[in-house]
């Protein structure tokens, strides 16, 4: 344990929330915009995160755990649905209707019947019905992967907590423009808002919590 880890632990940070009884996997903005080298939003580690997200989705489906996707969409390149966000990040125009970069990044694709939440801001919960949908399906734990760690993943994990769900962020299933922001945000999320775990830990945990499971584990 590093000096920083010890300092945070001594102050009472980084405690585990643990798993509830009914998880859902939330894949945040797994768009081609983050894996295509010609995109302004390209992430060098995006393809690796996409493979990890695909593993999460596969494990969840096998266990009967819901998989929820988010997709950013704007009517046109003005991004008028989120004017201040677009003014801050002009590259959001890649999510305008008709842009191929707005589609899902291979090998990722929602299965028939899986919920796709269309959003305009960073958080999957901002201006959407996601919290109501999760609650109506008895979900108490949200297992998060997506792009980017410091942006939409962080915002969605924080809002999951604030909406009464247990956020679990899977390290390998997230990516950012640089290793620094990625690691720093995972550290901060784990300290204050979510449990950050490995893919190796997440996959068997999803299998154990398939449809009908009633166990609670911290």
N, C-alpha and C positions, 0 to 999 in steps of 0.2 A: 504494500500500500504506500502510495506516495505521500509526501508531506501535505500536499494540497488535499488529497483524499482524507487523510487523518484530521486535518483542520475542519473540513466540512462535516465529517462524521461526528467529531466532538461537539459541533454546534447543533447537531440533531438533523442534519440534512441527509439525503440519499437513503432514506428508509424505503423499504419495499411496500408497495400497495398490494402486490400479489394479484392472482387471477380470481375472478368471480366464478359464477356458475354457467354463464352463457356468453361466450365471446363472439365477436364478429371481426373479420379482417377488413381493414379500411386501406385501400390503395389510393394514395393521393396524387392526382395528376400524372399518371405514368404515361406521359405523352412523348411522341416522336420528337418533339421540340427539344427534349433533353438528351436524346441519344444520336441525333443526326448531326454529323460534324459541320454541316453548313448552316446550322441554326445558331442565332445569337445566344440562345440559352443552353447550348451544348455543355454537357458535363462529362469529363473524361472517364469518370467511374460510373456513368449512367447505365451502360449496358450490363455491368456486373450487378447493379442494384435491380435491374429489370429481371435478370435471371433469378435473383433471390425472391423478388415479388412473385414470380411465376411459381416458385416452390411453395410459397405461402398459400397462394390460391389453390394449388393442386392439393395440398394437405388439408386445407379447409373444406374443399368440396368432398374429399374422401370421407371426412369426419361429419359431414352434414352441418358445417359451420357456415353462416352467411358470409359472402364476399361482397363488399360494397366498393364501388369505384367513384372517383370524382373526375370531372372533365371541365376544363375552363373553356368557355365559349363566349364570344362577343359577336354582335350582329354584323359589325364591320370593323375596319382598322382604326376607327375613332375610339373604340372601346368605351362608348358613351355610358355603358352600364356601370363603369367604375372609373370615372374621369380622373380622380386624384391618384388612384393607383397607377393608371396608365401614364399620367404625367410624371410620376416618380420612376416608372419602369416602362419606357416606350417599347421595349421588346415584346410586351404583351400582345402587340398586334399580330404575332404569329398565331394567336388563338382566334382570329377572326373566322367567321363562317367561310368555308371553302378552302381554308389553308390545310394542306396535307400534314403540316407539322402539328396540327391540333389532334390528330388521330392517336390511337394507342401505339406504344412502342412494342414491336415484336420482341419476344413471343407473347406479349400480353394482349388479352382480349376478353371482355366479359362473356361469360357463358349465358345462354338463354335464361331469362328470368332473374338475373342478377341486377341489383339496383345500380344505376348510373346517376350520380348527383351532378347536375350542371351548376357550376359556381362562377362568381365573378371576382371574388376576393381571395385572400390567402387561405383563410380557414374554411374547411369543409362544412362548418356549421354556420358561417356568416351568410344570412339571407337565404338559407335553405331549410328544408324540412327534415334534415338528417337526424337531429336529436329526437324528433317525434317518431320517426320511422324506427330507430333503434329501440326506443322505449316500448313501442307497440309490439315489437318482436321479442321483448324480454331480454334484450342484450344489456349486460352490465360491464363488459370488458371490450375495449377496442384495441385491436392489434394493428399497429400502423407501420406502413412502409410508403415510400414515394419520393417525390422531388419537390423542392429541395429541402435538405435537412434544416437549414437556417430559416427557411421561408414557410412554405405551405405545410410541411410536416410539423414544424414547431408550432405554428399557429393552430393546426388541427388537434395536435396532442393537448395543448393548453386548453382549448375550448372543450375537448372531450372531458377533461377533468372538471372544468367549470360547469358542465352540463350533467355531472353526476356519474360519469363512466370512468372505469379504470383504464388509463392509457398505458399501453405497452408498446414501445418503439423498438423495432427490430433493426439492429445496427447495420447489417449487410444489405438490408432492403431499402436503404436510404442513400442519397448521394448529394454532393454539393459541388460548387465550382472549384473548391480547393479543400485540401485535407484539414486546414486550420479551422475554418468555419464549421465544417462537418463535425470534427471532434469536439470543439468548444461547445457547440449547441447540444450535442449528445450528452456531454458532461453536465451542462446546466439543466437540461430536461431531466436527467436522472437524479440530480440533486433536489429539484423542486417540484416537478410536475408530472413525471411519468417514470415507469420502470423501463430502463434500456437493457435489452437482452440480445443474445446472439441468435442467429438463425438456427444453430444447432440445438439451442434450448427451446426455441419457439415451435419447431415442427412436431416433436413428440408431445409437447404440451397441448397443441391443437388436437392431436389425435386422441389424447386422453379426455378432451372436453367436447367430444362429438355430441350430436343430438341425444338428449336424454340424460346427459351427465349432470350430477348434482353436487359435485365436489367443489370445495373452496380451498385454494392453496396459496400460501404466501411464500 
